[in-house]
Amino acid sequence: MKKTLLVFTVLSIFIVNCRAQEDISQYFDDDGISEYSKLVKIGIDLFNGEYSVLYEKEIIRNLSVEASMGLISISRQSNLHNYDPRYDLPQSGTGIFFAANIRLYLREYYEQWYIGVQPKLNIMGGKLMTDIVFFNGGYQLPLQKNLTLDINLGMGVRTYKYKEEVTSVITIEEGDSHFYFPAAIKLGYAF
């Protein structure tokens, strides 16, 4: 009888314990966000007059690389640097740029806050200019299952070369730099 009572008690405790387990899968459901490792985005930087197409790929859990290319409004660039005659860009037209952004997400891939570094090449008015954004940060918000909104700010340096005519015969080539502040809004699709 004691053995039967012990088996019945153990079995009862086991059944009650099994039924009392709460389904916690709802707490781990992120609507499939963690399944995606790539993003395609379109972006705009109204401050610098840049319009871009971007591709971002997860490298490891919190690290990704974002490659971009796009058009630059030269008139917007000329307005930003009109105090420096050595910059000598035309007053209108378009240029192109190519950039890479190495991002470290502070949480999981493509969710919320990130920091990064972004080198960039610009071709405007036949001139090559290099931007090095040594601090780049932002907030990327998943809007729906596949859509994201990315708000990005940074600061860096734009370097360029110019020619200065000393006399009618002698022209020297020198380099200079300006501060560069990207401020972009990007809409993305995760897959």
Backbone as ProteinMPNN parsed JSONL, in Angstrom:
{"seq_chain_A": "MKKTLLVFTVLSIFIVNCRAQEDISQYFDDDGISEYSKLVKIGIDLFNGEYSVLYEKEIIRNLSVEASMGLISISRQSNLHNYDPRYDLPQSGTGIFFAANIRLYLREYYEQWYIGVQPKLNIMGGKLMTDIVFFNGGYQLPLQKNLTLDINLGMGVRTYKYKEEVTSVITIEEGDSHFYFPAAIKLGYAF", "coords_chain_A": {"N_chain_A": [[0.808, -1.191, 0.0], [1.953, 1.234, 0.774], [3.812, 1.615, -1.258], [2.144, 1.909, -3.483], [0.775, 4.242, -2.781], [2.935, 6.048, -2.722], [3.799, 5.982, -5.438], [1.441, 6.923, -6.648], [1.332, 9.532, -5.52], [3.716, 10.72, -6.492], [3.214, 10.544, -9.244], [0.921, 12.157, -9.396], [1.943, 14.661, -8.6], [3.724, 15.076, -10.714], [1.937, 15.225, -12.931], [0.34, 17.472, -12.235], [2.368, 19.413, -12.157], [3.224, 19.394, -14.832], [0.955, 20.36, -16.139], [0.878, 22.889, -15.101], [2.864, 24.315, -16.305], [3.734, 27.213, -18.005], [3.115, 28.534, -21.246], [5.749, 29.871, -22.72], [6.613, 30.691, -25.178], [5.587, 32.883, -26.477], [6.982, 35.051, -25.457], [9.409, 34.974, -26.68], [8.955, 35.499, -29.279], [9.735, 37.377, -32.02], [8.5, 38.268, -34.273], [9.786, 37.129, -36.433], [12.035, 38.653, -36.989], [14.676, 38.062, -36.28], [15.362, 36.196, -38.16], [16.254, 37.36, -40.493], [19.003, 38.476, -42.493], [19.851, 40.406, -44.203], [19.476, 43.687, -45.607], [17.829, 45.965, -47.751], [17.908, 49.302, -48.708], [16.612, 52.647, -49.156], [17.756, 55.97, -49.12], [17.968, 59.347, -47.831], [19.747, 62.336, -47.501], [19.152, 65.278, -46.582], [20.524, 67.484, -45.625], [23.102, 67.371, -46.772], [22.458, 66.994, -49.415], [22.166, 64.386, -50.623], [21.256, 61.333, -52.176], [20.498, 58.002, -51.834], [21.071, 54.458, -52.482], [21.126, 51.52, -50.678], [22.75, 48.617, -49.298], [22.723, 46.283, -46.796], [24.425, 43.883, -44.84], [24.503, 41.315, -42.498], [27.329, 40.389, -40.64], [28.387, 39.081, -38.314], [26.713, 38.289, -35.207], [26.178, 40.946, -33.972], [27.341, 42.695, -35.758], [27.616, 44.434, -38.824], [27.903, 45.196, -42.37], [27.395, 47.958, -44.394], [26.863, 48.857, -47.64], [26.84, 51.503, -49.985], [25.6, 53.608, -52.627], [25.099, 56.52, -54.635], [23.481, 59.612, -55.653], [24.643, 63.0, -55.675], [23.728, 66.262, -54.937], [25.226, 68.841, -56.44], [24.826, 71.574, -56.262], [23.861, 71.856, -53.68], [26.123, 71.077, -52.223], [27.877, 73.103, -53.008], [26.671, 75.302, -51.794], [27.075, 74.666, -49.117], [29.804, 75.008, -48.833], [30.519, 77.531, -49.752], [32.048, 79.562, -48.734], [34.69, 79.071, -49.134], [36.902, 79.648, -51.585], [38.681, 77.88, -52.769], [37.474, 75.456, -52.95], [36.003, 75.319, -55.244], [33.7, 74.115, -56.791], [31.319, 73.462, -59.441], [28.288, 75.404, -59.769], [25.958, 73.965, -60.087], [24.459, 70.758, -60.943], [25.098, 67.177, -60.83], [26.692, 64.77, -58.768], [28.39, 61.686, -57.93], [28.538, 59.1, -55.416], [30.275, 56.622, -53.453], [30.126, 54.418, -50.767], [31.002, 52.787, -47.66], [29.88, 51.313, -44.676], [30.686, 50.325, -41.543], [29.064, 48.708, -39.052], [28.278, 48.455, -35.606], [25.994, 46.918, -33.733], [24.241, 47.652, -30.776], [22.496, 46.02, -29.598], [20.771, 43.487, -30.951], [21.281, 42.284, -34.34], [20.3, 44.661, -36.608], [18.453, 45.906, -34.973], [17.528, 48.659, -33.22], [19.89, 50.768, -31.471], [23.059, 51.743, -32.914], [26.588, 52.02, -33.676], [29.296, 53.27, -35.706], [31.763, 53.308, -38.416], [32.553, 55.136, -41.354], [33.927, 55.192, -44.456], [34.096, 57.146, -47.493], [33.797, 57.86, -50.971], [33.614, 60.592, -53.161], [32.605, 61.892, -56.263], [32.569, 64.791, -57.834], [31.879, 67.285, -60.107], [34.082, 66.519, -61.671], [36.037, 66.194, -59.761], [37.699, 64.373, -57.197], [36.759, 63.579, -53.984], [37.263, 62.714, -50.614], [35.533, 61.338, -47.939], [35.733, 60.791, -44.516], [34.037, 59.447, -42.112], [34.363, 59.434, -38.934], [32.888, 58.999, -36.67], [29.834, 57.518, -36.486], [26.513, 57.144, -35.925], [23.311, 55.815, -34.954], [19.779, 55.028, -34.998], [17.905, 52.249, -35.592], [14.804, 51.186, -36.44], [12.581, 48.525, -36.377], [9.696, 48.537, -38.267], [7.518, 47.043, -39.269], [7.061, 43.562, -40.013], [9.02, 43.223, -42.108], [9.872, 45.816, -42.722], [11.953, 48.67, -42.071], [13.021, 51.625, -40.32], [15.586, 53.894, -40.453], [17.513, 56.152, -38.75], [20.164, 58.307, -38.997], [23.144, 59.809, -37.862], [26.223, 61.629, -38.029], [29.76, 62.506, -37.818], [32.599, 63.839, -39.4], [35.415, 64.136, -41.634], [36.016, 65.831, -44.665], [38.208, 65.491, -47.294], [40.118, 67.068, -49.874], [41.715, 67.939, -52.996], [43.21, 70.814, -54.485], [44.03, 73.19, -57.053], [46.232, 75.866, -57.122], [46.913, 78.881, -58.602], [49.913, 80.4, -58.709], [51.555, 82.127, -60.198], [51.282, 83.156, -63.654], [52.577, 81.073, -64.823], [53.298, 79.231, -62.887], [51.702, 76.737, -61.087], [50.415, 75.346, -58.209], [49.626, 72.311, -56.481], [47.576, 71.535, -53.846], [46.244, 70.221, -50.722], [43.222, 70.17, -48.769], [40.811, 70.318, -46.091], [37.497, 69.861, -44.778], [34.99, 69.942, -42.204], [32.59, 67.338, -42.055], [29.229, 66.461, -41.916], [27.094, 63.967, -41.873], [23.578, 63.331, -42.134], [21.139, 61.307, -42.254], [18.074, 59.774, -43.379], [16.62, 56.647, -43.681], [14.768, 54.165, -45.4], [14.068, 50.807, -45.098], [14.075, 47.351, -46.298], [13.892, 44.181, -45.039], [15.323, 40.976, -45.601]], "CA_chain_A": [[0.0, 0.0, 0.0], [2.816, 2.407, 0.831], [4.401, 1.793, -2.576], [1.095, 2.414, -4.364], [0.549, 5.624, -2.39], [4.105, 6.82, -3.154], [3.737, 6.088, -6.9], [0.31, 7.806, -6.955], [1.718, 10.896, -5.136], [4.72, 11.182, -7.446], [2.527, 10.711, -10.514], [0.039, 13.329, -9.262], [2.797, 15.865, -8.616], [4.233, 15.207, -12.086], [0.841, 15.679, -13.808], [0.014, 18.851, -11.86], [3.499, 20.244, -12.564], [3.211, 19.503, -16.293], [-0.16, 21.226, -16.531], [1.116, 24.238, -14.596], [3.881, 24.987, -17.114], [3.197, 28.283, -18.844], [3.677, 28.597, -22.592], [6.551, 31.097, -22.763], [7.081, 30.953, -26.542], [5.168, 34.23, -26.876], [7.978, 36.021, -25.025], [10.559, 34.864, -27.574], [8.516, 35.779, -30.644], [10.116, 38.711, -32.5], [7.883, 38.366, -35.6], [10.706, 36.654, -37.467], [13.09, 39.624, -37.265], [15.999, 37.448, -36.153], [15.604, 35.319, -39.305], [16.769, 38.123, -41.622], [20.414, 38.843, -42.385], [20.154, 41.409, -45.217], [18.549, 44.809, -45.759], [17.961, 46.862, -48.898], [17.349, 50.569, -48.233], [16.765, 53.9, -49.899], [18.015, 56.991, -48.117], [18.095, 60.742, -48.225], [20.444, 63.228, -46.579], [18.778, 66.616, -47.067], [21.538, 68.445, -45.215], [24.204, 67.325, -47.732], [21.954, 66.816, -50.767], [22.557, 63.062, -51.098], [20.171, 60.372, -52.366], [21.276, 56.766, -51.911], [20.566, 53.09, -52.453], [22.026, 50.869, -49.74], [22.622, 47.179, -49.037], [23.371, 45.964, -45.524], [24.514, 42.439, -44.594], [25.016, 40.917, -41.181], [28.559, 39.605, -40.665], [28.18, 38.237, -37.135], [25.487, 38.649, -34.477], [25.964, 42.381, -33.762], [28.182, 43.456, -36.677], [27.179, 44.39, -40.217], [28.524, 46.115, -43.32], [26.416, 48.608, -45.257], [27.462, 49.459, -48.834], [25.876, 52.412, -50.599], [25.99, 54.47, -53.738], [23.997, 57.428, -54.898], [23.677, 60.9, -56.317], [24.893, 64.16, -54.822], [23.373, 67.557, -55.521], [26.407, 69.716, -56.348], [24.412, 72.913, -55.805], [23.782, 71.797, -52.214], [27.505, 71.053, -51.749], [28.445, 74.435, -53.222], [26.12, 76.183, -50.763], [27.683, 74.344, -47.823], [31.211, 75.396, -48.783], [30.72, 78.717, -50.596], [32.985, 80.494, -48.111], [36.058, 78.697, -49.47], [37.033, 79.672, -53.043], [39.496, 76.763, -53.247], [36.604, 74.301, -53.13], [35.637, 75.562, -56.645], [32.764, 73.231, -57.475], [30.332, 74.19, -60.225], [27.132, 75.809, -58.976], [24.845, 73.029, -60.249], [24.799, 69.457, -61.499], [25.075, 66.066, -59.889], [27.877, 63.932, -58.602], [28.08, 60.354, -57.425], [29.367, 58.676, -54.29], [30.326, 55.22, -53.056], [30.476, 54.404, -49.342], [30.858, 51.567, -46.86], [29.645, 51.652, -43.283], [30.832, 49.178, -40.649], [28.172, 49.008, -37.935], [28.213, 47.596, -34.433], [24.695, 47.087, -33.073], [24.373, 47.52, -29.335], [21.588, 44.956, -29.183], [20.9, 42.438, -31.958], [21.399, 42.802, -35.697], [19.378, 45.643, -37.182], [17.473, 46.411, -34.014], [17.792, 49.793, -32.353], [21.073, 51.638, -31.526], [24.311, 51.249, -33.49], [27.668, 52.977, -33.918], [30.098, 52.763, -36.805], [32.765, 54.096, -39.138], [32.139, 55.154, -42.755], [34.711, 55.867, -45.499], [33.241, 57.469, -48.632], [34.407, 58.552, -52.115], [32.691, 61.446, -53.896], [33.079, 62.45, -57.531], [31.715, 65.949, -58.118], [32.506, 68.257, -61.007], [35.379, 66.006, -62.103], [36.966, 66.152, -58.634], [37.554, 63.288, -56.242], [36.815, 64.012, -52.587], [37.152, 61.581, -49.702], [34.938, 61.608, -46.627], [35.964, 59.786, -43.491], [33.139, 59.703, -40.993], [34.983, 58.655, -37.868], [31.833, 58.595, -35.745], [28.567, 57.399, -37.167], [25.6, 56.445, -35.036], [21.915, 55.964, -35.303], [18.741, 54.189, -34.418], [17.166, 51.545, -36.64], [13.578, 50.708, -35.823], [11.719, 47.663, -37.19], [8.34, 49.068, -38.298], [6.675, 45.863, -39.418], [7.878, 42.353, -40.112], [10.155, 43.396, -43.014], [10.215, 47.228, -42.945], [12.718, 49.35, -41.027], [13.309, 53.051, -40.451], [16.93, 54.115, -39.931], [17.882, 57.563, -38.611], [21.612, 58.215, -38.884], [23.904, 61.05, -37.726], [27.652, 61.378, -37.91], [30.671, 63.624, -38.017], [33.846, 63.391, -39.98], [36.239, 65.107, -42.36], [36.088, 65.706, -46.121], [39.487, 65.967, -47.81], [40.127, 67.289, -51.321], [42.888, 68.641, -53.528], [42.892, 71.946, -55.345], [45.185, 73.81, -57.714], [46.299, 77.314, -56.894], [47.819, 79.512, -59.567], [50.773, 81.374, -58.046], [51.792, 83.08, -61.295], [50.694, 82.628, -64.88], [53.345, 79.903, -65.223], [53.428, 78.274, -61.775], [50.479, 76.289, -60.409], [50.727, 74.324, -57.207], [48.493, 71.496, -56.058], [47.581, 71.326, -52.402], [45.058, 69.58, -50.175], [42.566, 70.838, -47.653], [39.725, 69.509, -45.549], [36.365, 70.503, -44.101], [34.172, 69.024, -41.426], [31.484, 66.753, -42.807], [28.219, 65.986, -40.986], [25.975, 63.292, -42.516], [22.33, 63.231, -41.373], [20.307, 60.614, -43.233], [16.897, 58.973, -43.031], [16.59, 55.532, -44.636], [13.679, 53.208, -45.302], [14.644, 49.535, -45.51], [13.318, 46.106, -46.406], [14.716, 43.064, -44.569], [15.05, 39.653, -46.183]], "C_chain_A": [[0.855, 1.26, 0.0], [3.442, 2.686, -0.538], [3.383, 2.379, -3.548], [0.826, 3.881, -4.056], [1.704, 6.529, -2.837], [4.106, 7.031, -4.678], [2.612, 7.042, -7.302], [0.659, 9.264, -6.635], [2.718, 11.48, -6.133], [4.073, 11.442, -8.806], [1.611, 11.931, -10.485], [0.846, 14.633, -9.31], [3.325, 16.122, -10.019], [3.157, 15.758, -13.024], [0.477, 17.127, -13.506], [1.116, 19.8, -12.321], [3.525, 20.441, -14.081], [2.113, 20.435, -16.767], [0.073, 22.675, -16.107], [2.154, 24.994, -15.401], [3.221, 26.003, -18.038], [3.875, 28.238, -20.214], [4.415, 29.924, -22.731], [7.037, 31.431, -24.164], [6.693, 32.352, -27.016], [6.198, 35.295, -26.491], [9.22, 36.017, -25.921], [10.203, 35.18, -29.023], [8.867, 37.207, -31.018], [9.595, 38.95, -33.913], [8.853, 37.992, -36.711], [11.854, 37.593, -37.775], [14.466, 38.965, -37.228], [16.336, 36.521, -37.315], [16.308, 36.045, -40.45], [18.232, 38.487, -41.411], [20.814, 39.911, -43.398], [19.073, 42.478, -45.235], [18.855, 45.533, -47.061], [17.25, 48.142, -48.491], [17.445, 51.651, -49.306], [16.904, 54.99, -48.843], [18.119, 58.37, -48.703], [18.792, 61.512, -47.11], [20.194, 64.645, -47.091], [19.824, 67.658, -46.726], [22.671, 68.527, -46.236], [23.751, 67.108, -49.172], [22.333, 65.481, -51.377], [21.351, 62.122, -51.106], [20.82, 59.026, -52.636], [20.421, 55.51, -51.978], [21.593, 52.307, -51.644], [21.72, 49.38, -49.617], [23.398, 46.882, -47.763], [23.313, 44.457, -45.297], [25.125, 42.193, -43.225], [26.27, 40.058, -41.371], [28.555, 38.594, -39.52], [27.013, 38.836, -36.362], [25.222, 40.149, -34.359], [26.717, 43.259, -34.747], [27.669, 43.301, -38.109], [27.999, 45.37, -41.05], [27.42, 46.642, -44.224], [27.17, 49.263, -46.416], [26.409, 50.339, -49.493], [26.49, 53.152, -51.774], [24.801, 55.38, -54.018], [24.419, 58.692, -55.596], [23.854, 62.008, -55.288], [24.463, 65.404, -55.582], [24.557, 68.507, -55.331], [26.009, 71.112, -55.884], [24.306, 72.946, -54.287], [25.187, 71.789, -51.605], [28.153, 72.422, -51.893], [27.943, 75.409, -52.171], [26.755, 75.926, -49.401], [29.096, 74.896, -47.693], [31.499, 76.658, -49.597], [31.665, 79.745, -49.985], [34.429, 80.205, -48.497], [36.221, 78.669, -50.988], [37.863, 78.522, -53.59], [38.653, 75.525, -53.525], [36.137, 74.213, -54.582], [34.843, 74.465, -57.353], [31.86, 74.06, -58.376], [29.104, 74.486, -59.36], [25.946, 74.857, -59.1], [25.355, 71.727, -60.855], [24.709, 68.38, -60.439], [26.418, 65.347, -59.88], [27.43, 62.568, -58.122], [28.977, 60.044, -56.229], [29.249, 57.175, -54.085], [30.797, 55.195, -51.605], [30.328, 53.003, -48.76], [30.719, 52.002, -45.407], [29.75, 50.377, -42.463], [30.071, 49.518, -39.375], [28.271, 47.959, -36.829], [26.892, 47.898, -33.728], [24.85, 46.818, -31.581], [23.428, 46.467, -28.771], [21.767, 43.797, -30.145], [20.925, 43.071, -33.334], [20.132, 43.515, -36.133], [18.258, 46.066, -36.251], [18.088, 47.516, -33.159], [19.163, 50.444, -32.542], [22.278, 50.95, -32.154], [25.316, 52.392, -33.576], [28.521, 52.407, -35.041], [31.09, 53.758, -37.361], [32.414, 54.013, -40.616], [33.131, 55.898, -43.645], [33.842, 56.047, -46.75], [34.03, 58.205, -49.702], [33.328, 59.319, -52.854], [33.356, 61.897, -55.189], [32.091, 63.543, -57.917], [32.477, 66.915, -59.007], [33.883, 67.823, -61.471], [36.419, 65.925, -60.999], [36.648, 64.979, -57.723], [37.72, 63.848, -54.836], [36.567, 62.795, -51.717], [36.551, 62.051, -48.389], [35.309, 60.456, -45.706], [35.114, 60.179, -42.289], [33.625, 58.823, -39.85], [34.033, 58.344, -36.734], [30.512, 58.635, -36.492], [27.648, 56.611, -36.249], [24.168, 56.658, -35.453], [21.025, 54.979, -34.585], [17.971, 53.566, -35.571], [15.986, 50.838, -35.994], [12.831, 49.778, -36.775], [10.28, 48.176, -37.113], [7.309, 47.953, -38.357], [7.605, 44.677, -39.582], [9.116, 42.563, -40.962], [10.612, 44.834, -43.174], [10.965, 47.817, -41.76], [12.834, 50.84, -41.349], [14.63, 53.296, -39.735], [17.212, 55.613, -39.914], [19.348, 57.594, -38.205], [22.242, 59.6, -38.807], [25.382, 60.718, -37.596], [28.462, 62.655, -37.993], [31.992, 63.069, -38.516], [34.544, 64.517, -40.711], [36.161, 64.799, -43.844], [37.42, 66.284, -46.571], [39.404, 66.091, -49.328], [41.407, 68.012, -51.711], [42.418, 69.782, -54.413], [44.184, 72.47, -55.954], [45.104, 75.306, -57.496], [47.347, 77.895, -57.837], [48.601, 80.621, -58.861], [51.114, 82.494, -59.031], [51.162, 82.475, -62.538], [51.4, 81.358, -65.344], [53.329, 78.814, -64.142], [52.055, 78.014, -61.14], [50.875, 75.203, -59.423], [49.447, 73.581, -56.835], [48.627, 71.232, -54.569], [46.303, 70.625, -51.981], [44.492, 70.376, -49.016], [41.457, 69.924, -47.157], [38.678, 70.405, -44.896], [35.71, 69.464, -43.208], [33.017, 68.557, -42.289], [30.517, 66.129, -41.812], [27.077, 65.299, -41.739], [24.773, 63.211, -41.568], [21.285, 62.614, -42.3], [19.112, 59.915, -42.584], [16.785, 57.907, -44.123], [15.402, 54.623, -44.344], [14.177, 51.896, -45.869], [13.666, 48.391, -45.561], [14.255, 44.962, -46.043], [14.313, 41.774, -45.276], [16.142, 38.671, -45.798]], "O_chain_A": [[0.537, 2.235, -0.68], [3.587, 3.842, -0.936], [3.721, 3.25, -4.35], [0.664, 4.684, -4.976], [1.472, 7.654, -3.281], [4.382, 8.134, -5.15], [2.795, 7.874, -8.19], [0.312, 10.152, -7.413], [2.567, 12.623, -6.565], [4.359, 12.455, -9.446], [1.542, 12.667, -11.469], [0.46, 15.586, -9.987], [3.368, 17.269, -10.464], [3.429, 16.655, -13.821], [0.322, 17.929, -14.427], [0.822, 20.884, -12.825], [3.816, 21.537, -14.559], [2.317, 21.216, -17.696], [-0.489, 23.59, -16.709], [2.319, 26.199, -15.209], [2.272, 25.688, -18.756], [5.065, 27.939, -20.318], [3.789, 30.978, -22.846], [7.809, 32.376, -24.327], [7.379, 32.941, -27.852], [6.273, 36.337, -27.141], [9.995, 36.974, -25.907], [11.067, 35.132, -29.897], [8.361, 38.15, -30.41], [10.17, 39.736, -34.666], [8.738, 38.503, -37.825], [12.588, 37.36, -38.735], [15.326, 39.276, -38.052], [17.485, 36.098, -37.445], [16.908, 35.391, -41.304], [18.653, 38.772, -40.29], [21.983, 40.293, -43.459], [17.911, 42.215, -44.924], [20.019, 45.693, -47.427], [16.127, 48.098, -47.989], [18.253, 51.569, -50.232], [16.252, 54.942, -47.8], [18.329, 58.547, -49.903], [18.469, 61.359, -45.932], [20.938, 65.148, -47.933], [19.994, 68.625, -47.469], [23.152, 69.619, -46.54], [24.592, 67.045, -50.069], [22.776, 65.431, -52.525], [20.541, 62.114, -50.18], [21.614, 58.905, -53.57], [19.25, 55.489, -51.599], [22.794, 52.415, -51.892], [20.585, 48.944, -49.808], [24.585, 47.191, -47.662], [22.281, 43.827, -45.532], [26.134, 42.793, -42.855], [26.272, 39.118, -42.166], [28.705, 37.392, -39.744], [26.391, 39.793, -36.822], [24.101, 40.578, -34.633], [26.728, 44.478, -34.579], [27.335, 42.202, -38.551], [28.688, 46.244, -40.523], [26.614, 45.876, -44.753], [28.019, 50.126, -46.196], [25.235, 49.975, -49.556], [27.707, 53.297, -51.894], [23.658, 55.061, -53.689], [25.549, 58.83, -56.064], [23.298, 61.963, -54.19], [24.807, 65.569, -56.752], [24.856, 68.924, -54.213], [26.779, 71.768, -55.182], [24.629, 73.96, -53.669], [25.416, 72.429, -50.578], [28.893, 72.857, -51.011], [28.703, 76.256, -51.701], [26.952, 76.857, -48.619], [29.544, 75.216, -46.592], [32.616, 76.831, -50.082], [32.043, 80.706, -50.655], [35.311, 81.016, -48.215], [35.721, 77.745, -51.629], [37.759, 78.212, -54.777], [39.083, 74.639, -54.263], [35.903, 73.114, -55.085], [35.267, 73.95, -58.387], [31.649, 75.244, -58.111], [28.922, 73.859, -58.316], [25.016, 74.933, -58.297], [26.522, 71.611, -61.229], [24.3, 68.629, -59.305], [27.157, 65.336, -60.865], [26.239, 62.323, -57.93], [30.036, 60.648, -56.055], [28.269, 56.545, -54.483], [31.761, 55.875, -51.253], [29.622, 52.154, -49.305], [31.369, 52.952, -44.97], [28.976, 49.443, -42.671], [30.39, 50.494, -38.696], [28.337, 46.757, -37.083], [26.696, 48.99, -33.195], [25.516, 45.863, -31.18], [23.544, 46.071, -27.612], [22.83, 43.175, -30.154], [20.625, 44.256, -33.484], [19.028, 42.982, -36.018], [17.218, 46.538, -36.709], [19.073, 47.29, -32.456], [19.571, 50.657, -33.684], [22.501, 49.754, -31.966], [24.95, 53.567, -33.554], [28.483, 51.205, -35.305], [31.243, 54.875, -36.865], [32.021, 52.951, -41.098], [33.179, 57.127, -43.599], [32.971, 55.225, -47.038], [34.842, 59.075, -49.388], [32.26, 58.781, -53.145], [34.537, 62.244, -55.199], [30.945, 63.274, -58.275], [33.597, 67.314, -58.686], [34.767, 68.661, -61.65], [37.578, 65.615, -61.274], [35.486, 64.636, -57.506], [38.712, 64.514, -54.539], [35.747, 61.941, -52.054], [37.0, 63.035, -47.802], [35.207, 59.288, -46.081], [35.434, 61.114, -41.554], [33.338, 57.627, -39.803], [34.343, 57.493, -35.9], [30.129, 59.66, -37.057], [27.994, 55.503, -35.839], [23.856, 57.572, -36.216], [21.445, 54.221, -33.711], [17.444, 54.276, -36.428], [16.156, 49.997, -35.111], [12.478, 50.195, -37.878], [9.703, 48.246, -36.028], [6.35, 47.931, -37.586], [8.803, 44.779, -39.319], [10.192, 42.113, -40.569], [11.686, 45.052, -43.735], [10.667, 47.516, -40.604], [12.754, 51.249, -42.507], [14.784, 52.955, -38.562], [17.154, 56.268, -40.954], [19.739, 56.992, -37.204], [21.909, 60.475, -39.606], [25.745, 59.647, -37.109], [27.923, 63.74, -38.208], [32.438, 61.994, -38.116], [34.303, 65.696, -40.449], [36.232, 63.637, -44.242], [37.733, 67.435, -46.268], [38.707, 65.318, -49.986], [42.088, 68.611, -50.878], [41.348, 69.711, -55.017], [45.278, 72.228, -55.444], [44.053, 75.926, -57.662], [48.499, 77.462, -57.864], [48.037, 81.641, -58.466], [50.97, 83.674, -58.711], [50.573, 81.396, -62.475], [50.864, 80.634, -66.184], [53.346, 77.623, -64.452], [51.355, 78.936, -60.72], [51.586, 74.259, -59.77], [48.348, 74.134, -56.867], [49.662, 70.764, -54.096], [45.386, 70.453, -52.784], [45.194, 71.152, -48.369], [41.2, 68.873, -47.745], [38.948, 71.546, -44.519], [35.853, 68.261, -43.424], [32.529, 69.291, -43.148], [30.931, 65.352, -40.953], [26.168, 65.985, -42.206], [24.932, 63.044, -40.359], [20.621, 63.33, -43.049], [19.143, 59.526, -41.416], [16.843, 58.207, -45.316], [15.079, 54.351, -43.188], [14.66, 51.858, -47.0], [12.589, 48.432, -44.966], [15.299, 44.791, -46.672], [13.134, 41.515, -45.516], [16.092, 37.506, -46.191]]}, "name": "protein", "num_of_chains": 1, "seq": "MKKTLLVFTVLSIFIVNCRAQEDISQYFDDDGISEYSKLVKIGIDLFNGEYSVLYEKEIIRNLSVEASMGLISISRQSNLHNYDPRYDLPQSGTGIFFAANIRLYLREYYEQWYIGVQPKLNIMGGKLMTDIVFFNGGYQLPLQKNLTLDINLGMGVRTYKYKEEVTSVITIEEGDSHFYFPAAIKLGYAF"}
